[in-house]
């Protein structure tokens, strides 16, 4: 995230400097200001350079030269000019903010951090405090100090609660700090404040899904997925791109609302019918609702679409899982082998052996039961014929046989 102080604010700060100090009355200065107001950066640079030559100790001239150079895309010269302004008048926080902005643009994050760290936010003009907080937070986050970024952003967000950029920066800082749940809350707040910025919605959904996956609490996991899915719904409805529809489906899949998940995946498939990931997600929905044959069809289609190695592995693992549920262990073994999942291959072989043994035992028991039933029938027939002696002999065998059957088959 690139934090930027607006040109209007820079111009306002520049004019404030003008009225706050005794300025050299040179035609170059006036022409520079006029050019700056017109966004004629090249002319502004030229005129302010002249002012610095005739007034080498005037900080305001270097400041205006620096912000004009930066606007023109001359970042390195801008840094040099703004650094000179700070050297000449270190009490002007607006100079330090402008220099930090240029340093961040040049990816000189440590230098920007060291420049802004000593500045007390209370010394910054109230209208410019949020910009200071954003710049300091970016420098702190980029130099592996997300905790410092979080601290200043939380404080400034209370003072400026409708600033979406503060919440966006807070989300980035929480993400850098490894707290996906708080990152989700911050990005969601930024998206709520500025619904036109789809990046905030997208970052919120991704952070929410990541937080839900990591949660060890079933209730927290469910709550996170559901909250994330509602944000994802708004994002995909407002910006119906393939990626957003896929994210919405993924969030509802995690929330175990398979009907809503499948609805979003179907919309995504309508946009990219040759995307293997869509079929993989659809198969997950169908597996969860017991539509196993259809799930296998989707997985087979996904494989035909030549997915990436990572997705291919996911597809084959899912197929192994589905075939396991179908008790088709030959196919389960094959799919897990294709996934390179030796542990599950071993489990499937154990299940297959157990199933084979159970089938043999069931067959044996069925034969045993048939013999008992046949013996009972013989007893009945002999009794009908009046051959009670033989009927009794056979009848006496039944309890032992029935006990053996009960012990072995029930």
C-alpha positions as CSV (number, residue, x, y, z in Angstrom):
1,X,0.0,0.0,0.0
2,X,1.5,3.4,-1.1
3,X,0.4,6.1,1.3
4,X,0.3,9.5,-0.3
5,X,-0.2,13.1,1.0
6,X,-2.6,14.7,-1.5
7,X,-1.3,17.5,-3.6
8,X,-4.0,19.8,-2.3
9,X,-2.6,19.2,1.3
10,X,1.0,19.8,0.1
11,X,-0.1,23.0,-1.6
12,X,-2.0,24.1,1.5
13,X,1.1,23.4,3.6
14,X,3.2,25.4,1.2
15,X,0.9,28.4,1.4
16,X,0.9,28.1,5.1
17,X,4.7,28.4,5.1
18,X,4.3,31.4,2.8
19,X,2.2,33.3,5.3
20,X,4.1,32.1,8.3
21,X,7.5,33.4,7.3
22,X,9.0,36.5,5.6
23,X,9.5,35.4,2.0
24,X,12.0,36.7,-0.4
25,X,10.3,39.0,-2.9
26,X,11.5,37.5,-6.1
27,X,9.7,37.2,-9.4
28,X,10.9,33.6,-9.6
29,X,9.1,32.7,-6.4
30,X,5.8,34.2,-7.6
31,X,6.2,32.5,-11.0
32,X,7.0,29.2,-9.2
33,X,3.8,29.5,-7.1
34,X,1.7,30.2,-10.1
35,X,3.1,27.3,-12.0
36,X,2.6,25.0,-8.9
37,X,-1.1,26.0,-8.7
38,X,-1.5,25.2,-12.4
39,X,0.3,21.8,-11.9
40,X,2.9,23.0,-14.3
41,X,5.5,21.0,-12.5
42,X,8.4,21.6,-14.9
43,X,8.1,25.4,-14.7
44,X,7.6,25.2,-11.0
45,X,10.9,23.2,-10.6
46,X,12.7,25.7,-12.8
47,X,11.5,28.8,-10.9
48,X,12.1,27.3,-7.4
49,X,15.6,26.2,-8.4
50,X,16.3,29.8,-9.2
51,X,15.0,30.8,-5.8
52,X,17.3,28.4,-4.0
53,X,20.3,29.8,-5.9
54,X,19.5,33.4,-4.8
55,X,18.3,32.3,-1.3
56,X,20.4,29.3,-0.4
57,X,19.4,29.4,3.3
58,X,15.7,29.6,2.8
59,X,14.0,26.3,3.7
60,X,10.7,27.1,2.1
61,X,12.3,27.3,-1.3
62,X,13.8,23.9,-1.0
63,X,10.5,22.5,0.2
64,X,8.5,23.9,-2.7
65,X,11.3,22.7,-5.1
66,X,11.1,19.2,-3.5
67,X,7.4,18.8,-3.7
68,X,7.4,20.1,-7.3
69,X,10.2,17.6,-8.3
70,X,8.3,14.8,-6.7
71,X,5.2,15.7,-8.6
72,X,7.2,15.7,-11.8
73,X,8.5,12.2,-11.0
74,X,12.0,13.3,-10.0
75,X,12.1,11.3,-6.8
76,X,15.8,11.4,-6.1
77,X,16.2,15.1,-6.6
78,X,13.1,15.6,-4.6
79,X,14.6,13.7,-1.7
80,X,17.8,15.9,-1.8
81,X,15.7,19.1,-1.9
82,X,13.4,18.1,0.9
83,X,16.3,16.9,3.0
84,X,17.9,20.3,2.6
85,X,14.6,21.9,3.7
86,X,14.6,19.8,6.9
87,X,18.2,20.6,7.6
88,X,17.5,24.3,7.4
89,X,14.3,24.2,9.4
90,X,13.7,21.0,11.3
91,X,10.8,22.5,13.3
92,X,8.5,22.3,10.3
93,X,6.8,18.9,10.5
94,X,5.3,19.5,7.0
95,X,8.9,19.3,5.6
96,X,9.5,16.0,7.3
97,X,6.2,14.6,6.1
98,X,7.0,15.5,2.6
99,X,10.5,14.1,2.8
100,X,9.2,10.9,4.3
101,X,6.7,10.6,1.5
102,X,9.5,10.8,-1.1
103,X,11.6,8.4,0.8
104,X,8.8,5.8,0.9
105,X,8.2,6.3,-2.8
106,X,11.9,5.4,-3.3
107,X,11.5,2.4,-1.0
108,X,13.8,3.9,1.5
109,X,11.7,2.6,4.4
110,X,14.3,2.6,7.1
111,X,15.2,6.2,6.4
112,X,11.6,7.2,6.4
113,X,11.0,5.4,9.7
114,X,14.0,7.1,11.4
115,X,12.8,10.5,10.1
116,X,9.3,10.2,11.4
117,X,9.8,8.2,14.6
118,X,11.0,11.3,16.7
119,X,8.0,13.4,15.5
120,X,5.2,13.7,18.0
121,X,1.8,13.5,16.3
122,X,0.5,16.2,18.6
123,X,3.1,18.6,17.0
124,X,1.6,17.9,13.5
125,X,-1.1,20.2,12.2
126,X,-4.5,18.5,13.0
127,X,-5.5,18.4,9.3
128,X,-2.3,16.5,8.5
129,X,-2.2,14.0,11.4
130,X,-3.9,11.2,9.5
131,X,-1.4,11.6,6.7
132,X,1.5,11.5,9.2
133,X,0.0,8.3,10.8
134,X,-0.4,6.7,7.4
135,X,3.2,7.5,6.4
136,X,4.7,6.4,9.7
137,X,2.6,3.2,9.7
138,X,3.9,2.3,6.2
139,X,7.5,2.9,7.2
140,X,7.1,0.9,10.5
141,X,5.3,-2.0,8.7
142,X,7.9,-2.1,6.0
143,X,10.7,-2.2,8.5
144,X,9.1,-5.1,10.5
145,X,7.6,-3.0,13.2
146,X,3.9,-3.6,12.6
147,X,3.1,-3.2,16.3
148,X,4.2,0.5,16.2
149,X,2.0,0.9,13.1
150,X,-1.0,-0.6,14.8
151,X,-0.6,1.6,17.8
152,X,-0.5,4.9,15.9
153,X,-3.2,3.9,13.5
154,X,-5.6,2.8,16.2
155,X,-5.1,6.0,18.0
156,X,-5.6,8.2,14.9
157,X,-8.6,6.1,13.8
158,X,-10.4,7.1,17.0
159,X,-9.8,10.8,16.1
160,X,-10.6,10.3,12.4
161,X,-13.2,7.4,12.4
162,X,-14.5,7.9,8.9
163,X,-11.0,7.7,7.2
164,X,-11.0,4.5,5.1
165,X,-7.3,4.8,4.4
166,X,-6.5,4.5,8.2
167,X,-8.5,1.3,8.4
168,X,-6.9,0.0,5.2
169,X,-3.4,0.7,6.7
170,X,-4.5,-0.9,9.9
171,X,-5.5,-4.0,8.1
172,X,-2.2,-4.2,6.4
173,X,-0.4,-3.8,9.7
174,X,-2.4,-6.5,11.4
175,X,-1.7,-8.8,8.4
176,X,2.0,-8.1,8.8
177,X,1.7,-8.9,12.5
178,X,0.0,-12.2,11.7
179,X,-3.4,-11.3,13.2
180,X,-5.7,-12.2,10.3
181,X,-8.9,-11.8,12.4
182,X,-8.1,-8.2,13.3
183,X,-7.0,-7.6,9.7
184,X,-10.4,-8.8,8.6
185,X,-12.1,-6.4,10.9
186,X,-10.0,-3.5,9.7
187,X,-10.3,-4.2,6.0
188,X,-14.0,-4.8,6.5
189,X,-14.4,-1.4,8.1
190,X,-12.4,0.2,5.3
191,X,-14.7,-1.4,2.7
192,X,-17.7,-0.2,4.7
193,X,-16.4,3.3,4.7
194,X,-15.4,3.2,1.0
195,X,-17.5,0.6,-0.9
196,X,-16.0,1.7,-4.2
197,X,-12.5,0.4,-3.2
198,X,-12.8,-3.3,-4.0
199,X,-9.3,-4.0,-2.8
200,X,-10.4,-3.5,0.8
201,X,-13.3,-5.9,0.3
202,X,-11.0,-8.4,-1.4
203,X,-8.3,-8.1,1.4
204,X,-11.1,-8.5,4.0
205,X,-12.3,-11.7,2.6
206,X,-8.9,-13.2,2.2
207,X,-7.9,-12.3,5.7
208,X,-11.2,-13.6,7.1
209,X,-10.8,-17.0,5.3
210,X,-7.2,-17.2,6.5
211,X,-8.3,-16.5,10.1
212,X,-11.1,-19.0,10.0
213,X,-8.8,-21.7,8.7
214,X,-6.3,-21.2,11.5
215,X,-8.9,-21.1,14.3
216,X,-9.0,-24.1,16.6
217,X,-12.5,-23.2,17.9
218,X,-15.4,-24.5,16.0
219,X,-17.7,-21.7,17.1
220,X,-15.1,-19.0,16.2
221,X,-14.4,-20.7,12.9
222,X,-18.1,-20.7,12.1
223,X,-18.5,-17.1,13.1
224,X,-15.5,-16.0,11.1
225,X,-16.6,-17.8,7.9
226,X,-20.1,-16.4,8.2
227,X,-18.9,-12.8,8.7
228,X,-16.5,-13.2,5.9
229,X,-19.1,-14.6,3.6
230,X,-21.4,-11.7,4.1
231,X,-18.6,-9.3,3.1
232,X,-17.8,-11.5,0.2
233,X,-21.4,-11.4,-0.9
234,X,-21.3,-7.6,-1.0
235,X,-18.0,-7.6,-2.9
236,X,-19.1,-10.1,-5.5
237,X,-22.4,-8.4,-6.0
238,X,-20.8,-4.9,-6.5
239,X,-17.9,-6.2,-8.5
240,X,-18.9,-9.5,-10.1
241,X,-15.5,-10.7,-11.3
242,X,-14.5,-14.3,-11.5
243,X,-12.1,-14.0,-8.6
244,X,-14.7,-12.3,-6.3
245,X,-17.3,-14.9,-7.1
246,X,-14.8,-17.6,-6.3
247,X,-14.0,-16.0,-3.0
248,X,-17.7,-15.7,-2.1
249,X,-18.1,-19.4,-2.9
250,X,-15.1,-20.3,-0.8
251,X,-16.3,-18.3,2.1
252,X,-19.8,-19.9,2.1
253,X,-18.2,-23.3,1.6
254,X,-16.3,-22.7,4.8
255,X,-19.5,-21.5,6.5
256,X,-21.1,-24.9,5.4
257,X,-23.8,-23.2,3.5
258,X,-23.3,-25.4,0.4
259,X,-26.3,-24.1,-1.5
260,X,-25.0,-20.5,-1.4
261,X,-21.5,-21.7,-2.1
262,X,-22.5,-23.7,-5.2
263,X,-24.5,-20.7,-6.4
264,X,-21.4,-18.5,-6.5
265,X,-19.3,-21.3,-8.0
266,X,-21.9,-21.8,-10.7
267,X,-21.6,-18.0,-11.5
268,X,-17.9,-18.2,-11.6
269,X,-18.0,-21.3,-13.9
270,X,-20.3,-19.3,-16.3
271,X,-17.4,-16.8,-16.6
272,X,-14.6,-19.3,-16.8
273,X,-15.9,-22.7,-17.8
274,X,-12.4,-24.0,-18.4
275,X,-11.1,-23.2,-14.9
276,X,-10.2,-26.4,-13.0
277,X,-10.5,-24.7,-9.6
278,X,-14.2,-24.0,-10.1
279,X,-14.9,-27.7,-10.7
280,X,-12.8,-28.7,-7.7
281,X,-14.9,-26.3,-5.4
282,X,-18.1,-27.6,-7.0
283,X,-17.0,-31.1,-6.2
284,X,-16.4,-30.2,-2.6
285,X,-20.0,-28.8,-2.3
286,X,-21.5,-31.9,-3.9
287,X,-19.4,-34.2,-1.7
288,X,-20.7,-32.4,1.4
289,X,-24.3,-32.8,0.2
290,X,-23.9,-36.5,-0.6
291,X,-24.0,-36.0,-4.4
292,X,-21.0,-38.2,-4.8
293,X,-21.3,-39.3,-8.5
294,X,-21.7,-35.7,-9.6
295,X,-18.7,-34.8,-7.5
296,X,-16.6,-37.4,-9.2
297,X,-17.7,-36.0,-12.6
298,X,-16.6,-32.5,-11.7
299,X,-13.3,-33.8,-10.4
300,X,-12.7,-35.7,-13.7
301,X,-13.5,-32.6,-15.6
302,X,-11.1,-30.6,-13.5
303,X,-8.3,-33.0,-14.3
304,X,-9.0,-32.7,-18.0
305,X,-8.4,-29.0,-17.8
306,X,-4.8,-29.5,-16.9
307,X,-4.6,-27.6,-13.5
308,X,-1.5,-26.4,-11.8
309,X,0.4,-29.0,-9.8
310,X,-1.0,-27.7,-6.5
311,X,-4.6,-27.8,-7.7
312,X,-4.0,-31.2,-9.4
313,X,-2.9,-32.6,-6.0
314,X,-6.0,-31.1,-4.3
315,X,-8.3,-32.6,-7.0
316,X,-6.8,-36.1,-6.7
317,X,-6.9,-36.0,-2.9
318,X,-10.6,-35.0,-3.1
319,X,-11.3,-37.8,-5.5
320,X,-9.7,-40.3,-3.1
321,X,-11.9,-39.0,-0.3
322,X,-15.0,-39.3,-2.4
323,X,-14.2,-42.8,-3.6
324,X,-13.5,-43.8,0.0
325,X,-17.0,-42.6,1.0
326,X,-18.3,-44.7,-1.9
327,X,-16.3,-47.7,-0.5
328,X,-14.7,-48.0,-3.9
329,X,-11.2,-48.6,-2.5
330,X,-9.6,-49.5,-5.8
331,X,-10.4,-46.1,-7.2
332,X,-9.6,-44.4,-3.9
333,X,-6.1,-46.0,-4.0
334,X,-5.6,-44.9,-7.6
335,X,-6.6,-41.2,-6.9
336,X,-4.5,-41.0,-3.7
337,X,-1.6,-42.5,-5.6
338,X,-2.0,-39.8,-8.3
339,X,-2.0,-37.2,-5.5
340,X,1.3,-38.7,-4.1
341,X,-0.5,-39.3,-0.8
342,X,1.2,-42.5,0.4
343,X,-0.3,-42.3,3.9
344,X,-3.9,-42.3,2.5
345,X,-2.9,-45.1,0.0
346,X,-1.9,-47.2,3.0
347,X,-5.1,-46.4,4.8
348,X,-7.2,-47.3,1.8
349,X,-5.4,-50.7,1.4
350,X,-6.1,-51.4,5.1
351,X,-9.8,-50.6,4.5
352,X,-9.9,-52.6,1.4
353,X,-8.4,-55.7,3.2
354,X,-10.9,-55.2,6.0
355,X,-13.7,-54.9,3.6
356,X,-12.6,-58.0,1.8
357,X,-12.4,-59.9,5.0
358,X,-15.8,-58.6,6.1
359,X,-17.3,-59.6,2.8
360,X,-15.9,-63.1,3.2
361,X,-17.2,-63.3,6.7
362,X,-20.6,-62.0,5.6
363,X,-20.7,-64.7,2.9
364,X,-19.7,-67.4,5.4
365,X,-22.3,-66.2,7.9
366,X,-25.0,-66.1,5.2
367,X,-24.1,-69.7,4.3
368,X,-24.3,-70.7,8.0
369,X,-27.7,-69.0,8.3
370,X,-28.9,-70.8,5.2
371,X,-27.9,-74.1,6.7
372,X,-29.7,-73.4,10.0
373,X,-32.8,-72.3,8.2
374,X,-32.6,-75.5,6.1
375,X,-32.3,-77.6,9.3
376,X,-35.3,-75.9,10.8
377,X,-37.3,-76.6,7.6
378,X,-36.2,-80.3,7.8
379,X,-37.5,-80.5,11.4
380,X,-40.8,-79.0,10.4
381,X,-41.1,-81.5,7.4
382,X,-40.3,-84.5,9.5
383,X,-42.8,-83.5,12.2
384,X,-45.4,-83.2,9.4
385,X,-44.5,-86.8,8.3
386,X,-44.8,-88.0,11.9
387,X,-41.1,-88.9,12.1
388,X,-40.8,-87.3,15.5
389,X,-37.6,-89.2,16.5
390,X,-35.5,-87.9,13.7
391,X,-37.2,-84.5,14.0
392,X,-36.1,-84.5,17.6
393,X,-32.5,-85.4,16.8
394,X,-32.3,-82.6,14.4
395,X,-34.0,-80.2,16.7
396,X,-31.4,-81.0,19.4
397,X,-28.6,-79.7,17.0
398,X,-30.2,-76.3,16.5
399,X,-29.3,-74.6,19.8
400,X,-25.6,-75.3,19.4
401,X,-25.6,-74.1,15.8
402,X,-27.6,-71.0,16.6
403,X,-25.2,-70.2,19.4
404,X,-22.2,-70.6,17.1
405,X,-24.0,-68.3,14.6
406,X,-24.7,-65.7,17.2
407,X,-21.1,-65.7,18.5
408,X,-19.5,-65.5,15.0
409,X,-21.9,-63.4,13.0
410,X,-23.6,-60.9,15.3
